[in-house]
Each structure stands twice: as C-alpha cells, then as structure tokens.
Amino acid sequence: MADITEEAIRQGVESFMATFGRLPPNFALMAEHAPGAFAGYGLMRSHVMRDRQEGGALDLKTKELVFALLDTLVGQTTGARNHAAAAMRLGLTLPELAEGLVQVMMVGGITTWNVSGAEVMRHCVELQKAASHETG
C-alpha cells in the first residue's frame, strides 16, 4: 500500500477516534477490504470534522447535528443516533435537537420522523436522563 494511502487511513481512523472514540464496525470493514476507498473517505472526514480552532468553519457540535439530521433524512438511524449523541456531548440541547428534527420532517415528511427521527429523539432523551443520574 502506498505511503499516501496509509497516511490517509491513519487520518481517517484518528478522526473517528477523536469524535466517536472508536472506529465504527462498518468503516473498519471498509478499511480492511477497500482501503483506498476508506483512505479517500478518511481524508475528507478528517478535513470536515475539524473544530473551529483547527481551521473548521463550523464548530463540531453543529457538524455533528448536521450529520444527525442528514442521516435522519435518509433513514440511517444508527448514524443519526451516533451523531446526535456526539452533538449532545458537545453541548447540544434536547430542544435544539427537536427543532432540527422537525425541520427534517418538514423537508422529508412524517416518514422521516417515524422511521428515524423519533428514535433519535428517544435515544438522546435517554442519554440525558442517564447523564443527569450520573451527575445528580
């Protein structure tokens, strides 16, 4: 494998570790069996997922919310839950999430809420309850 591909894979893995604390299984599978594709994705992700102090235009909370909303729109519930949880760890509130999910429903119809949006909201409500029990 070329050095540039290995470096791109490293950056992609580091990007996932920085935002999720792990390399999701589907991306690990891609890295193993389609390393060139993962390298390209990894470079793009490492660039997009920079916080403001690293040169990003948007803060990470906003980027995670955008990914949660886009994943909701396309019915990718697992990704939406993961990105919404990451956004909450960065300070996203439940009212902010709810408002964004309603915007998605306005564009994608009630099915987006029924297929993914409600599950994303439920997941984040449970995360907030668990966090408040840990701190309270």
BELNOR-V603125 format. One record per residue. N is the residue number from 1. RES is the residue in one letter. PHI is phi in degrees with one decimal (* if undefined). PSI is psi in degrees with one decimal (* if undefined). D_LAST is the distance of its C-alpha to the last C-alpha in whole Angstrom. Layout:
{{N:RES:PHI:PSI:D_LAST} {N:RES:PHI:PSI:D_LAST}}
This chain:
{{1:M:*:137.7:51} {2:A:-67.3:149.5:51} {3:D:-56.0:-37.5:49} {4:I:-65.8:-37.4:48} {5:T:-67.3:-44.7:47} {6:E:-60.8:-40.8:45} {7:E:-65.6:-40.6:43} {8:A:-65.5:-40.2:42} {9:I:-62.5:-44.5:41} {10:R:-58.5:-45.5:39} {11:Q:-63.5:-39.9:38} {12:G:-63.4:-45.9:36} {13:V:-62.3:-45.1:35} {14:E:-60.7:-37.0:33} {15:S:-63.4:-45.5:32} {16:F:-63.5:-42.5:30} {17:M:-62.3:-38.9:28} {18:A:-68.9:-35.4:27} {19:T:-97.3:-35.4:26} {20:F:-111.8:-15.5:25} {21:G:78.3:7.1:25} {22:R:-164.2:162.5:28} {23:L:-96.2:111.6:31} {24:P:-55.1:144.7:31} {25:P:-53.6:-39.9:33} {26:N:-64.9:-34.4:36} {27:F:-78.0:-32.6:36} {28:A:-62.7:-40.2:37} {29:L:-62.5:-42.8:39} {30:M:-63.1:-44.4:41} {31:A:-60.4:-36.7:41} {32:E:-73.5:-43.9:43} {33:H:-103.4:-16.5:45} {34:A:-140.1:63.2:46} {35:P:-58.9:-34.2:45} {36:G:-64.9:-41.3:47} {37:A:-65.6:-43.2:45} {38:F:-64.8:-37.2:41} {39:A:-59.5:-45.2:43} {40:G:-63.4:-45.8:44} {41:Y:-63.0:-42.5:40} {42:G:-61.1:-41.5:38} {43:L:-63.7:-44.2:40} {44:M:-63.0:-44.9:40} {45:R:-65.3:-42.6:36} {46:S:-64.7:-29.5:36} {47:H:-75.3:-47.8:37} {48:V:-66.5:-37.9:35} {49:M:-88.8:30.3:32} {50:R:-84.8:138.6:32} {51:D:-78.6:172.5:30} {52:R:-57.3:-43.6:32} {53:Q:-67.6:-12.8:32} {54:E:-100.7:6.6:34} {55:G:104.4:0.9:36} {56:G:-74.2:149.7:35} {57:A:-79.6:-34.5:35} {58:L:-106.8:152.7:32} {59:D:-75.6:159.7:28} {60:L:-62.7:-35.0:27} {61:K:-57.9:-45.7:24} {62:T:-65.2:-42.4:27} {63:K:-62.4:-42.2:29} {64:E:-65.4:-39.9:26} {65:L:-62.9:-44.8:26} {66:V:-58.1:-46.1:30} {67:F:-63.4:-39.6:30} {68:A:-60.9:-43.2:28} {69:L:-70.1:-41.7:30} {70:L:-65.1:-41.9:33} {71:D:-62.8:-38.4:32} {72:T:-61.4:-44.3:31} {73:L:-59.4:-37.6:35} {74:V:-94.7:4.8:36} {75:G:80.2:19.3:35} {76:Q:-92.2:77.4:33} {77:T:-62.7:-41.9:30} {78:T:-60.2:-48.4:29} {79:G:-62.5:-41.3:29} {80:A:-61.8:-43.8:28} {81:R:-62.1:-45.7:24} {82:N:-62.9:-44.5:24} {83:H:-70.3:-38.0:25} {84:A:-64.8:-41.1:23} {85:A:-62.9:-41.5:20} {86:A:-63.3:-40.9:21} {87:A:-63.8:-38.5:21} {88:M:-65.7:-39.3:18} {89:R:-61.3:-25.2:17} {90:L:-94.0:5.9:19} {91:G:112.3:1.0:18} {92:L:-62.6:137.6:19} {93:T:-97.7:161.1:18} {94:L:-62.0:-41.6:18} {95:P:-60.9:-37.0:21} {96:E:-64.5:-43.7:23} {97:L:-62.9:-46.0:23} {98:A:-59.3:-43.4:24} {99:E:-62.8:-43.0:27} {100:G:-63.2:-41.3:28} {101:L:-65.8:-34.3:28} {102:V:-66.4:-38.7:30} {103:Q:-60.2:-41.7:33} {104:V:-60.7:-43.0:33} {105:M:-63.0:-36.3:34} {106:M:-63.0:-34.7:36} {107:V:-84.8:-45.7:38} {108:G:-97.3:-7.3:38} {109:G:89.6:170.9:38} {110:I:-61.1:-25.8:36} {111:T:-60.3:-34.9:36} {112:T:-63.2:-35.7:34} {113:W:-69.5:-47.3:31} {114:N:-67.8:-35.5:32} {115:V:-80.5:-44.2:33} {116:S:-131.2:-43.1:30} {117:G:-55.7:-47.6:28} {118:A:-63.0:-39.2:26} {119:E:-66.1:-39.3:25} {120:V:-63.5:-45.4:24} {121:M:-62.3:-47.0:22} {122:R:-57.7:-45.3:21} {123:H:-58.9:-45.3:20} {124:C:-72.6:-32.7:18} {125:V:-61.1:-44.6:16} {126:E:-64.4:-40.1:15} {127:L:-60.9:-42.3:14} {128:Q:-66.7:-40.3:12} {129:K:-60.5:-45.8:10} {130:A:-62.9:-41.5:10} {131:A:-66.1:-37.9:8} {132:S:-71.8:-29.7:6} {133:H:-69.7:-35.5:5} {134:E:-68.9:-35.5:6} {135:T:-93.6:-17.4:4} {136:G:-108.7:*:0}}
